[in-house]
Amino acid sequence: MPTLQPQAKAIDNGNGHTLASHWYSPAGAPCGVVLIAPAMGVPQHFYADFATWLAERGYLVVTFDYLGMGRSRQKPLRQLNVNILDWARYDCSAMLAAATEAAGTLPLYWIGHSVGAQILPLVSGHERLTRIITIAAGSGYWRENSPQIRRKAWLLWYGLAPVLTAMVGYFPGGRIGAVGDLPAGVIRQWRRWCLHPDYLVGVEGEPMRQAFAAVRTPLTSLSFTDDEMMSARNTESLHGFYTTAPKRMRRIAPKEVGADRIGHFGFFRNAFAPTLWSSYLLPELNAEVGQAVA
């Protein structure tokens, strides 16, 4: 468990709601600021060990929950009118603005886990970012999902998601062990994306394609050969939408870091501090910190 005690802050999302966030401060002056955008249905405390580790290495690290998730759930989900694009335009934009203010002239990083990497182009102020790092991120198009979940994805999108959401007014994923509880607007929009070969770009159209093309910040992708959700094709598809950003793509097999498994969520587990965090993630941050200091 993390030993560093983060500071809790309520952030106005600019759309009539407040978001729960935690700020992990280093012992001295920070060398950079890292904002972690969570995966679908994943509460911010999942990233606490990772955030603590980065803070111990000199970074101010910010975690948060999307509206309706984790500590940002302020009302029953069936009463909440929100979708994934709202999370990007309001929640993520507000969090990035707060992180930008804290950063001043310091390097500023976006670490997007899964959906946290998919929605970045719609986040106001992303031009300020020094580098984007995507973790286990790809398109959610179900026919290109990893083989081990493709059949389950078919059942989810053509059966469970529409039926259960209509019945209870939100998606009760926590009860069935699928993703977690999600607002109706979120699961319905995500379903439309996952049924289209071009995912969110195919559904949302040319403005979305242009938004991806407008991202020019250097991007590093870390993906994993045993990711049970994202196949190599899923990863290639999503990052292919970032047509202008300089990209460095790294696909890592568990055996490269002496592990039996990494999967979709494993990167953020404390066991990978000596390997994935130290050898793959930290150099992406430290290189630009060194340039900024120089």
C-alpha positions in Angstrom: 0.0 0.0 0.0 1.2 3.6 -0.7 2.9 5.3 2.3 2.8 8.9 0.8 -0.5 10.7 1.7 -1.9 12.5 -1.2 -3.9 15.7 -0.9 -7.6 15.4 -1.9 -8.9 18.3 -4.1 -12.4 18.9 -5.5 -12.1 20.2 -9.1 -15.0 22.0 -10.8 -15.5 20.3 -14.2 -17.0 23.5 -15.7 -20.4 21.7 -16.4 -22.1 21.9 -13.0 -20.2 19.1 -11.2 -17.1 18.6 -9.1 -14.6 15.8 -9.5 -12.6 14.0 -6.9 -8.8 14.2 -7.4 -5.7 13.3 -5.4 -2.4 15.1 -5.7 0.8 13.2 -4.9 3.6 15.7 -4.1 7.3 15.0 -4.0 9.4 15.8 -0.9 11.1 18.7 -2.7 10.3 21.0 -5.7 8.7 18.9 -8.5 10.7 18.2 -11.7 7.5 17.7 -13.7 3.8 17.1 -13.5 2.0 13.9 -14.5 -1.8 13.6 -15.0 -3.2 10.0 -15.1 -6.4 9.5 -17.1 -8.0 6.3 -15.9 -9.4 3.4 -17.9 -13.1 2.7 -18.2 -14.6 1.8 -14.9 -11.3 2.0 -13.0 -11.3 4.1 -9.9 -8.3 6.4 -9.2 -7.1 4.5 -6.2 -6.1 1.7 -8.5 -3.2 4.0 -9.6 -2.1 5.0 -6.1 1.0 2.8 -5.9 2.2 4.0 -9.3 1.4 7.7 -8.4 3.3 7.4 -5.1 6.3 5.8 -6.8 6.5 8.7 -9.3 6.1 11.3 -6.6 9.0 9.6 -4.7 11.1 10.3 -7.9 10.3 14.0 -8.0 7.1 14.3 -9.9 3.8 15.9 -8.9 1.2 13.3 -9.8 -2.5 13.9 -10.2 -5.2 11.2 -10.3 -9.0 11.7 -10.6 -12.3 9.9 -11.2 -14.5 10.7 -14.2 -18.0 12.0 -13.3 -20.1 9.1 -11.9 -17.0 6.9 -11.2 -15.3 6.3 -7.9 -15.3 9.3 -5.6 -16.8 11.5 -8.3 -20.2 9.6 -8.1 -22.5 12.2 -6.6 -25.9 10.7 -7.4 -27.3 7.4 -8.5 -26.0 6.5 -11.9 -29.5 6.1 -13.3 -30.0 9.9 -12.6 -26.7 10.9 -14.3 -26.8 12.2 -17.9 -23.2 11.9 -19.1 -21.3 10.2 -21.9 -17.6 9.6 -22.7 -17.3 12.7 -24.8 -18.4 14.7 -21.7 -15.7 13.0 -19.7 -13.2 14.3 -22.3 -14.5 17.8 -22.9 -15.4 18.6 -19.3 -13.7 16.3 -16.8 -10.4 15.8 -18.5 -10.2 19.4 -19.7 -10.8 20.7 -16.2 -8.2 18.3 -14.7 -5.6 19.2 -17.4 -6.2 22.9 -16.7 -5.6 22.4 -13.0 -2.4 20.3 -13.7 -1.2 23.0 -16.2 -1.6 25.7 -13.6 0.4 23.6 -11.1 3.1 22.9 -13.7 3.9 26.4 -14.7 6.9 26.0 -17.0 7.7 22.4 -15.9 7.3 19.5 -18.2 3.7 18.2 -18.2 2.8 14.6 -19.0 -0.5 12.8 -19.8 -0.5 9.1 -19.0 -3.7 7.6 -20.5 -4.7 4.1 -19.6 -7.0 2.5 -22.2 -9.9 5.0 -22.7 -7.7 7.7 -21.1 -5.7 7.6 -24.3 -8.6 7.4 -26.7 -10.3 10.7 -25.7 -7.2 12.9 -25.4 -7.8 14.8 -28.8 -11.0 16.3 -27.3 -9.3 17.6 -24.2 -8.9 21.4 -24.2 -5.3 22.5 -23.7 -3.6 19.3 -24.8 -1.2 21.4 -26.8 0.6 22.3 -23.6 1.6 18.6 -23.0 5.3 17.7 -23.2 4.6 14.0 -24.0 1.6 11.7 -24.1 2.2 8.1 -22.8 -0.5 5.6 -23.6 -0.8 2.4 -21.6 -2.6 -0.7 -22.9 -4.6 1.5 -25.2 -6.2 0.6 -28.5 -9.4 0.7 -30.5 -12.3 -1.2 -28.9 -13.7 -2.6 -32.1 -14.9 -6.0 -31.0 -14.0 -8.0 -34.0 -10.4 -7.0 -33.5 -10.3 -7.7 -29.8 -8.0 -10.4 -28.4 -9.4 -13.9 -29.2 -9.9 -14.7 -25.5 -12.6 -12.0 -25.1 -14.1 -11.7 -28.6 -16.9 -14.1 -27.9 -17.6 -12.3 -24.6 -17.6 -9.0 -26.4 -20.2 -10.2 -28.8 -22.4 -11.2 -25.9 -21.8 -7.9 -24.1 -22.6 -5.6 -27.0 -25.5 -7.5 -28.5 -27.1 -8.9 -25.3 -26.0 -7.8 -21.9 -25.3 -4.1 -22.4 -28.5 -3.0 -24.2 -30.8 -5.3 -22.2 -29.5 -4.6 -18.7 -29.1 -0.9 -19.3 -32.7 -0.6 -20.4 -33.9 -2.6 -17.4 -32.1 -0.7 -14.6 -31.3 2.6 -16.1 -27.5 2.2 -16.1 -25.1 -0.6 -16.8 -24.7 -2.8 -13.7 -21.3 -4.2 -14.7 -20.2 -4.6 -11.2 -22.8 -7.3 -10.6 -21.8 -9.4 -13.5 -18.0 -8.8 -13.4 -17.8 -6.8 -16.6 -16.1 -3.4 -16.6 -18.0 -2.0 -13.6 -21.1 0.1 -13.2 -21.4 2.8 -15.9 -23.9 5.5 -16.7 -26.3 4.7 -19.5 -24.9 7.4 -21.7 -21.4 6.0 -21.3 -22.2 2.4 -22.1 -24.5 3.2 -25.0 -21.9 5.5 -26.6 -19.1 3.0 -26.0 -21.2 0.2 -27.5 -21.7 2.2 -30.7 -17.9 2.8 -30.9 -17.1 -0.8 -30.3 -19.4 -2.0 -33.0 -17.7 0.2 -35.7 -14.5 -0.9 -37.5 -13.1 2.7 -37.0 -14.3 2.9 -33.4 -14.9 6.4 -32.2 -13.7 8.0 -35.3 -16.1 6.0 -37.4 -19.1 6.9 -35.2 -18.3 10.5 -34.5 -17.1 11.4 -38.0 -14.8 13.9 -39.6 -14.5 16.3 -36.6 -13.1 13.4 -34.5 -10.7 12.4 -37.3 -9.5 16.0 -37.5 -9.1 16.2 -33.7 -6.8 13.2 -33.7 -4.8 14.7 -36.6 -4.4 18.0 -34.7 -2.5 16.3 -31.9 1.2 17.0 -32.5 2.7 16.2 -29.1 5.2 13.3 -29.1 3.5 10.1 -28.1 4.8 6.9 -26.6 2.7 3.7 -26.6 3.3 0.9 -24.2 1.2 -2.2 -25.1 1.5 -5.8 -24.1 1.4 -9.1 -26.0 -0.8 -10.8 -23.5 -3.4 -7.9 -23.1 -6.7 -9.8 -22.9 -8.6 -6.8 -24.2 -6.4 -5.1 -26.8 -4.9 -7.0 -29.7 -2.0 -5.7 -31.6 -4.5 -4.7 -34.3 -6.5 -2.7 -31.8 -3.4 -0.8 -30.7 -2.3 -0.1 -34.2 -5.8 1.1 -35.2 -6.1 3.6 -32.4 -2.6 5.0 -32.8 -3.1 5.2 -36.5 -5.7 8.0 -35.9 -2.8 10.1 -34.4 -1.6 10.8 -37.9 0.6 13.9 -37.0 2.0 13.2 -33.6 5.5 11.7 -33.6 5.0 8.1 -32.2 7.2 5.6 -30.5 5.4 2.2 -30.3 6.7 -0.5 -27.8 4.9 -3.8 -27.6 6.2 -5.8 -24.6 6.0 -9.5 -23.9 5.8 -10.6 -20.2 9.0 -12.7 -20.6 11.0 -9.5 -21.5 10.5 -8.3 -17.9 10.7 -11.7 -16.2 6.9 -12.0 -15.7 4.3 -14.6 -16.4 1.6 -12.0 -17.1 1.0 -8.3 -17.6 -2.4 -8.1 -19.3 -4.6 -5.0 -19.6 -4.2 -3.8 -16.0 -0.9 -5.3 -14.8 1.4 -2.4 -15.8 0.1 -0.4 -12.8 0.8 -3.1 -10.2 3.7 -2.4 -7.8 5.4 -5.6 -8.8 6.5 -3.9 -12.0 8.3 -1.0 -10.4 11.8 -2.4 -11.0 11.0 -3.3 -14.6 8.2 -1.6 -16.6 8.1 1.5 -14.4 11.9 2.0 -14.1 13.1 0.7 -17.5 10.2 1.6 -19.9 8.2 4.5 -18.3 10.7 6.6 -16.3 13.1 7.2 -19.2 10.2 8.8 -21.2 9.8 11.3 -18.4 13.4 11.9 -17.3 14.7 12.6 -20.8 12.5 15.7 -21.2 13.0 16.7 -17.6 16.7 16.8 -18.2 16.2 18.9 -21.4 14.0 21.3 -19.4 16.6 21.7 -16.7 19.4 22.1 -19.2 
